[in-house]
Amino acid sequence: MLSKRFFGSGGDGGGKSTIKEMRPLLHLLFPLCIHWLAEEMTVSVLVDVVTRALCTGGTTCSQVIYINGLEQTIVGVFKMFVLPILGQLADEYGRKMMLLVTTSTSMFPFAVLALNQSKEAVYTFYVLRTISYILSQGSVLYIAVAYAADVVDTRRRSIAFAWITGFLSASHVLGNMMARFLPEKYIFSVSVCLLVFSSLYMLLFLGETVKYQPSQDEQITLWSKIGRTIRKRYTSMKESGHIVMKSPTLKGISVVAFFYKLGMIGIGNVLFYYLKAVFGFSKNQFSEILMVVEAGAIVSQMLVLPVASALVGEKVVLSVALFSAVAYATLYGLAWASWVPYVSASFGVVYILIAPATFTIISKASSSEHQGKAQGLIAGVEALASFLSPLFMSPLTTLFLSSHAPFNCKGFSILVGASCMFIGFVFACFLKIDSASAKKTDVETAEDHESPLLENSGGSSSREL
């Protein structure tokens, strides 16, 4: 089957061309902002809801730390395979369809908590959210990045990606403001309504950037279709791996992304429970900390990043942001007073630039036809990190928060996460930057040699990938 890109070709002149490029991007950003807002407004409330249902006395217990770690481990195992496949499907069947599939899964787990918050409901929530996370955690963002790469010129991609992550931060600020002031009993109901609205908006107004042409084969049996699909997915996966391994930039950024996610995801899984156990933080404090991070992140991503990328390049931006992430985690791990987490959170204004800088480096090192494959495969590497991090972060956090800790350092597990991110920082300093526009990959070169044969064959233009 052959996917053909039909969006953004031609040129009407500078101003009109820019307007034409940004219009479909706005139709992408608005529903995604609503989607992220709806998810974020539940984050700070979930800690209280889960601990109330599963822990005696409503304080943090090892059960909630382990169940979060188990969820992330299961999600990580499946995402290693699912995320690259979603990237391939987005290249072949369309970005819009995959965005609808991934975003719509989020409404079901929150609908359970909107109806009931008993222990049984919380367990059901975790089961449904695990399935939702396998499909949507990480994939929504990188498919959105691939969509933006379709409609925005290469020279303006870093700005487009900065706007995507900037809107993500803006939606997080709004979500945390709603969580701060909206009564808890309404939060999950409002979240579900917003999630439904965002999916409907994309269905009605978002344009497609990839045209799917079905195969002309007829009278094919079900088993033949299944076998062909498996072969196609295997071939496409191998092609994705070939694209990444042939590029020093993609190979290097995958290592950086792995160690960064190994530390940051592990910290994210236990941080709120650590703060609740050590400083007695609740919904209001969690919302305030998140707002500190995201409010400054809007400015840094939408205004500072485009200027910094133009002046020093994405590699320097990535390195500085990673160093900031190490400082962020170190301060959390050594927090000696309740005001220190707020100071630590301020480093989020800088480390938040890691995501758009990474997306830009991957996009520039990939051809236009392989945006989904490259972003998806590296997202799969990050999923491997999300599988591994709870295996050591959850036991370490539980041990050092208990009375049986080998020494007095309640944030020791967070310091371990900081060490992982420091390794990513070292690799980022030695990252080699190349561009897909400067040279073609072996896969693309082979396709160029094959194209005259396909044109002269006079047969069907469809081909198996």
C-alpha positions in Angstrom: 0.0 0.0 0.0 1.2 3.4 -0.8 0.8 6.5 1.3 0.9 9.8 -0.5 1.3 13.2 1.1 -0.9 15.9 -0.4 -0.9 18.7 2.1 1.3 21.8 2.0 2.5 21.4 -1.6 2.9 24.4 -3.8 3.5 28.0 -2.7 1.4 31.2 -2.8 4.1 33.5 -1.5 5.6 33.9 2.0 2.7 35.4 4.0 -0.1 33.4 2.4 1.9 30.2 2.6 2.5 30.7 6.3 -1.2 31.3 6.9 -2.1 28.2 5.0 0.4 26.1 7.0 -0.7 27.5 10.4 -4.5 27.1 9.8 -4.5 23.2 10.0 -2.0 23.4 12.9 -4.5 25.6 14.9 -7.2 23.0 14.3 -4.8 20.5 15.8 -3.7 22.6 18.8 -7.1 23.6 20.0 -8.5 20.1 20.6 -5.2 18.8 21.9 -5.1 21.7 24.4 -8.6 20.7 25.6 -7.5 17.1 25.8 -4.4 17.8 27.8 -6.3 20.2 30.1 -8.8 17.5 30.9 -6.1 15.0 31.7 -4.0 17.4 33.8 -6.9 18.6 36.0 -7.1 15.1 37.4 -3.4 14.6 38.3 -3.3 16.4 41.7 -6.7 15.0 42.7 -5.8 11.4 41.9 -3.2 11.2 44.7 -5.9 12.0 47.3 -8.5 9.8 45.7 -6.2 6.8 45.4 -4.7 7.0 48.9 -8.1 7.5 50.4 -9.4 4.3 48.8 -6.3 2.1 49.2 -4.5 3.4 52.4 -5.8 3.2 55.9 -6.0 6.7 57.4 -5.6 8.4 54.0 -1.8 8.6 54.1 0.7 7.4 51.5 1.3 3.6 51.7 3.5 1.2 49.9 0.5 -0.2 48.1 -0.2 2.9 46.0 3.5 3.3 45.2 3.7 -0.3 44.0 0.5 -0.2 42.0 1.7 2.9 40.2 5.0 1.2 39.5 3.2 -2.0 38.3 1.0 0.1 36.0 4.0 1.9 34.5 5.9 -1.4 34.1 3.1 -3.0 32.2 2.6 0.1 30.1 6.3 0.2 29.3 6.4 -3.4 28.2 3.6 -2.9 25.7 4.6 0.6 24.6 8.0 -0.7 23.4 6.1 -2.5 20.6 2.9 -0.4 20.3 4.5 3.1 19.9 6.7 2.2 16.8 3.6 0.5 15.3 1.4 3.5 15.9 4.1 5.6 14.2 4.1 3.3 11.2 0.3 3.3 11.0 0.3 7.1 11.2 2.6 7.2 8.2 0.4 4.8 6.3 -3.2 5.3 7.3 -3.2 8.9 8.4 -2.4 11.2 11.4 -6.0 12.1 12.1 -7.2 8.6 12.4 -4.4 7.6 14.9 -4.9 10.8 16.9 -8.6 10.0 17.2 -7.8 6.4 18.3 -5.2 7.4 20.9 -7.0 10.5 22.4 -10.4 8.8 22.8 -9.1 6.1 25.1 -8.5 8.6 27.9 -12.2 9.2 28.7 -13.0 5.7 29.9 -10.9 5.4 33.1 -11.9 8.9 34.3 -15.6 8.1 33.7 -15.2 5.3 36.2 -14.0 7.7 38.9 -16.7 10.2 38.0 -19.3 7.5 38.9 -17.6 5.9 41.9 -14.4 6.3 44.0 -14.5 3.1 46.0 -11.6 0.6 46.2 -13.1 -1.5 43.5 -13.6 1.5 41.3 -10.0 2.6 41.8 -8.7 -0.8 40.7 -11.0 -0.7 37.7 -9.6 2.8 36.9 -6.0 1.4 37.0 -6.9 -1.4 34.6 -8.6 1.0 32.1 -5.9 3.6 32.5 -3.2 1.0 31.8 -4.8 0.2 28.5 -5.3 3.9 27.7 -1.7 4.7 28.6 -0.4 1.9 26.3 -2.1 3.5 23.4 -2.0 7.2 24.3 0.9 8.0 26.6 3.6 9.6 24.5 1.9 8.7 21.2 -0.5 11.6 21.1 2.4 14.1 21.3 4.7 12.5 18.7 1.8 11.9 16.2 0.9 15.6 16.6 4.6 16.4 15.9 4.5 14.3 12.8 1.3 16.1 11.7 3.0 19.4 12.2 6.0 18.2 10.2 3.5 17.5 7.3 2.0 21.0 7.2 4.9 23.3 8.3 8.1 24.0 6.3 11.3 22.5 7.6 12.7 25.9 8.5 9.8 26.6 10.8 9.4 23.2 12.4 11.3 24.1 15.6 8.8 26.9 16.1 5.8 24.7 15.4 7.1 22.0 17.8 7.7 24.7 20.4 4.1 25.9 20.0 2.8 22.4 20.4 4.7 21.8 23.7 3.9 25.4 24.7 0.2 24.7 24.3 0.8 21.5 26.3 2.2 23.6 29.1 -0.6 26.2 28.8 -3.2 23.5 29.1 -1.4 22.1 32.1 -1.6 25.5 33.8 -5.3 25.8 33.1 -5.9 22.2 34.2 -4.1 22.8 37.5 -6.0 26.0 38.0 -9.3 24.1 37.6 -8.1 21.4 40.0 -7.1 24.1 42.5 -10.5 25.9 42.5 -13.1 23.3 41.2 -14.7 21.1 43.9 -13.2 17.6 43.8 -16.6 15.9 43.2 -16.9 17.7 39.8 -13.4 17.3 38.5 -13.7 13.8 36.9 -17.1 14.6 35.4 -15.8 17.8 33.8 -12.7 16.0 32.6 -14.8 13.4 30.8 -16.9 16.0 29.1 -13.8 17.9 27.9 -12.2 14.7 26.6 -15.4 13.8 24.6 -15.5 17.4 23.2 -11.8 17.3 22.0 -12.3 14.0 20.2 -15.5 15.3 18.5 -13.7 18.5 17.4 -10.9 16.6 15.8 -13.3 14.3 14.0 -15.2 17.2 12.6 -12.6 19.9 11.9 -9.1 18.4 11.7 -7.9 17.8 8.2 -5.9 14.7 7.1 -2.3 15.0 5.9 -1.8 11.5 4.6 -3.9 9.9 1.9 -4.4 6.2 2.3 -4.8 4.2 -0.9 -6.1 0.7 -0.2 -4.7 -2.4 -2.0 -6.5 -3.5 -5.2 -6.1 -7.2 -4.3 -9.3 -9.1 -4.5 -10.5 -12.5 -3.3 -7.9 -12.7 -0.5 -8.6 -14.9 2.4 -8.7 -13.8 6.1 -5.6 -15.8 7.0 -3.8 -14.3 4.0 -4.7 -10.8 5.2 -3.5 -11.6 8.7 -0.2 -13.1 7.4 0.3 -10.1 5.1 -0.4 -7.7 7.9 2.2 -9.4 10.2 4.8 -9.4 7.4 4.1 -5.8 6.7 4.4 -4.7 10.3 7.7 -6.7 10.6 9.1 -5.2 7.5 8.1 -1.7 8.6 9.6 -2.2 12.0 12.8 -3.4 10.5 12.8 -0.3 8.2 12.3 2.0 11.2 15.3 0.4 12.9 17.3 0.7 9.8 16.5 4.4 9.5 17.5 5.1 13.1 20.7 3.0 13.1 22.0 4.5 9.9 21.8 8.0 11.4 24.4 9.0 14.0 22.0 11.7 15.2 19.0 9.4 15.6 21.2 6.8 17.3 22.6 9.3 19.7 19.3 11.0 20.5 17.7 7.6 21.3 20.4 7.0 24.0 19.9 10.5 25.4 16.1 10.0 25.4 16.5 6.6 27.1 18.5 7.8 30.1 16.4 11.0 30.5 13.2 9.0 30.6 14.7 6.4 32.8 15.2 9.0 35.4 12.3 11.4 34.8 9.5 8.8 34.5 10.7 7.0 37.6 10.7 10.3 39.5 7.3 11.3 38.2 5.7 8.0 39.4 6.8 8.5 43.0 7.2 12.2 43.5 3.8 13.2 44.7 3.6 10.2 47.1 7.1 11.2 48.4 6.0 14.8 49.0 2.8 13.6 50.7 4.7 11.3 53.0 7.5 13.7 53.9 5.8 17.1 53.9 2.1 16.2 54.0 1.3 17.9 50.6 -2.2 17.5 49.3 -4.2 18.5 46.1 -3.6 22.3 46.6 0.2 22.1 47.0 0.5 19.7 44.1 -1.5 22.1 41.9 0.7 25.0 42.9 3.9 23.1 42.2 2.6 22.0 38.7 1.6 25.6 38.0 5.0 26.9 38.9 6.5 24.6 36.3 4.0 25.0 33.5 3.5 28.8 33.7 7.2 29.6 33.1 7.3 26.7 30.6 4.8 28.5 28.3 7.2 31.5 27.9 10.4 29.4 27.6 8.9 27.1 24.9 7.0 29.6 22.8 9.3 32.5 23.0 12.8 31.5 24.3 13.2 28.2 22.4 12.8 29.6 18.9 15.4 32.3 19.6 17.8 30.0 21.4 17.6 27.3 18.7 18.4 29.9 16.0 21.4 31.3 18.1 23.0 28.2 19.5 21.2 25.2 18.0 19.0 22.4 19.4 22.0 20.5 20.7 23.0 23.2 23.1 19.4 23.8 24.1 19.0 20.1 24.8 22.2 19.9 26.9 21.3 22.9 29.0 17.8 21.6 29.6 19.1 18.2 30.6 21.5 19.8 33.1 18.6 21.7 34.5 16.6 18.5 34.9 19.5 17.0 36.9 19.4 20.1 39.2 15.6 19.8 39.5 15.8 16.2 40.6 18.7 16.7 43.0 17.0 19.5 44.9 13.8 17.3 45.2 15.9 14.4 46.5 17.7 16.6 49.1 14.7 18.7 50.0 15.1 19.7 53.7 12.0 22.0 54.0 8.6 22.3 52.5 9.6 25.4 50.4 12.5 23.5 48.6 10.1 21.6 46.2 8.8 25.0 44.9 12.4 26.1 44.2 13.1 22.8 42.5 9.9 23.1 40.4 11.2 26.4 39.0 13.9 24.4 37.1 11.0 23.0 35.0 11.0 26.3 33.1 14.3 25.1 31.5 14.1 21.3 31.5 10.7 21.5 29.7 12.7 22.4 26.6 14.0 18.8 26.3 10.9 17.6 24.5 10.6 20.2 21.7 14.4 20.2 21.2 14.4 16.4 20.9 11.4 16.4 18.5 13.2 19.0 16.3 16.5 17.0 16.3 14.6 13.8 15.3 12.5 15.6 12.7 15.5 17.3 11.0 17.4 14.0 10.9 14.4 12.2 9.3 13.0 12.4 5.8 9.4 13.7 5.3 8.2 10.2 4.5 9.6 8.7 7.8 8.6 11.2 10.4 6.2 8.9 12.1 8.6 5.9 12.0 11.5 7.8 13.5 9.5 9.6 16.2 7.6 6.3 17.0 10.8 4.1 17.3 12.5 6.6 19.6 9.3 6.8 21.6 9.5 3.0 21.8 13.0 3.4 23.3 11.6 5.8 25.8 8.9 3.2 26.6 11.7 0.7 27.4 12.9 3.2 30.0 9.4 3.6 31.4 9.3 -0.2 31.8 12.6 -0.4 33.6 12.4 2.7 35.9 9.6 1.4 38.2 11.5 -1.8 38.8 14.1 0.1 40.9 12.3 3.4 41.7 9.3 1.8 43.5 11.2 -0.5 45.8 13.8 2.2 46.6 11.1 4.8 47.4 9.2 2.4 49.6 12.4 1.4 51.4 13.7 4.9 52.1 10.3 6.2 53.2 10.0 3.4 55.7 11.5 3.0 59.1 13.9 0.3 57.8 15.9 2.6 55.5 19.6 1.8 55.6 20.4 5.6 56.1 18.3 8.7 56.5 17.7 10.0 53.0 14.0 9.8 52.1 14.6 11.2 48.6 17.4 8.7 47.7 15.4 7.1 44.9 15.0 10.6 43.3 18.7 11.1 43.5 19.2 7.8 41.6 16.8 9.2 38.9 19.0 12.4 38.8 22.0 10.2 38.2 20.3 8.5 35.2 19.5 11.9 33.7 23.1 13.1 34.2 24.2 10.1 32.0 21.8 11.4 29.4 23.3 14.9 29.7 26.8 13.5 29.1 25.7 11.7 25.9 23.9 14.9 24.7 27.2 16.8 25.0 28.7 14.4 22.4 25.7 14.2 20.2 26.4 14.4 16.4 23.9 16.4 14.4 23.1 15.6 10.8 20.2 16.4 8.5 18.1 14.2 6.3 18.0 17.0 3.8 21.7 16.8 3.4 21.8 13.1 2.6 19.4 10.3 1.9 19.2 7.2 3.9 19.9 3.9 2.2 16.2 3.0 2.3 15.2 6.2 0.4 18.0 5.6 -2.1 16.8 2.1 -2.8 13.3 3.4 -3.3 14.6 6.0 -5.8 16.2 3.2 -7.8 13.0 1.2 -7.7 10.7 4.0 -8.7 11.5 3.9 -12.5 10.9 0.2 -12.5 7.5 0.7 -10.9 6.6 3.5 -13.4 7.6 1.3 -16.4 5.8 -1.7 -15.2 2.4 -0.4 -16.2 0.8 -2.3 -13.4 -0.7 -1.4 -10.1 1.1 1.4 -8.3 0.5 -0.2 -4.9 3.3 -1.9 -3.1 3.9 -3.9 0.0 5.9 -2.2 2.7 
